[in-house]
């Protein structure tokens, strides 16, 4: 009974951390301050798609992110919240997937390694 209660508390706390992290990241979308790397990415996506790919390959930038950023600004408009949302959505997805993988690893540990 106590072990089940502890596991339930751990589950609740870990999902609570995911929700709190998501809320913090979402709140940063509405901050109009732009950092230097965000300003560089904003200037990069002002060009056409070929320009984005060319400039990404000439620098140490991740081309996939810049391509996704270019597509999102073409669809939703060129604005700071849209560009920040393009960064926040993958972060939130990563937190959720990490939490689910953590659960799978714990199941593997208890079933196989114990």
N, C-alpha and C positions, 0 to 999 in steps of 0.2 A: 504493500500500500504506500509506504513512504517513498520507495523507489519510483513508483508511478507518479506520485505527487511531485517529486523532484524533476522528473523528466518533463512533466507537464509545465512546471515553472520555467524550465530551461527553454522549452518551445515557445512559451508566451514571451519571455524576455528577448529571445533572439528575433522573433517577428516584430516585437516592439522597437528594437533597435533598427530594423529595416525601415519601419514606418517613420521613425524619427529622422533617420538619415534622408529618406525621400522628402520629408517636409522641409528639412534644411536646404537640400539641393533645389527644390522647387521655389523656395523663398528667394534664393539667389538669382532666379531668372528676372525678377522685377527690379533688381539693383541695376541702375543705369551706368554704374562705373564700368569702364572697359580697361582691361589689363593690356599690356603690350602685345602679348601673344594673340589675344582676341582681336586687337586692332590690326595686327598683321594678317590674321585669317580673314578679317572683314575686308581688307583691301585686296586680298587674293581672290575672293569669290566675286569681286566686281568685274573680273575678266570673264571671257567665255570658258567653256569646259576644257578646250584644248589648252588655254592659258593656265587654268588651274592645275592640270596634269603636268604641264611643262614646268611650271614654277615649283610644284611639289617635288618633282624628281630632281630639280636642281638644288634643292635644299634638304634639310633633314626632317622635313615635315611628313607626317603620315598621309599618304595620298588618299586612302580610303576615307578618312575623316573629312578631308577637304572636298572630296567628290560628294559625300553625303551632305556636307554643309552647303555646297553650291546648289544641289538639288532642292534642299529644304528652303533656301532663300529664294530660289526661282519659283517655288510653289507658294510659299506663305508670305513672301515679301522680305525685303532687305531691312531688317530691324534688329536691334540688340537683343530683345527677348527671344526672337526666333533663333538667333545664333546661339544663345545660351541654352535654349531648350534642346537644340541639336546635341549639345554636350551632356545635358542632364538626363535625357531619356536613356542613353546607354549606361550611364552610371547607376541608375535605378534598376535597370534590367540586370546589371552585373551583381548588385546587392541581392536581388531575388534569386538569381541562379546560384550564387555562392551559398545562400542559406539552404536552398534545396540540395545542393551537392554535399553540404555539411551533413544534412540529415541522412543522405544515402551512404556517406562514409561511415557514419556512426552505426547504421544498420549493418554494413559490411563488417565492421570491426566486431560487433557483438555476435554476428552469425558465424563468421568464418575464423577470425583470429582468436577468439576466446576459447 
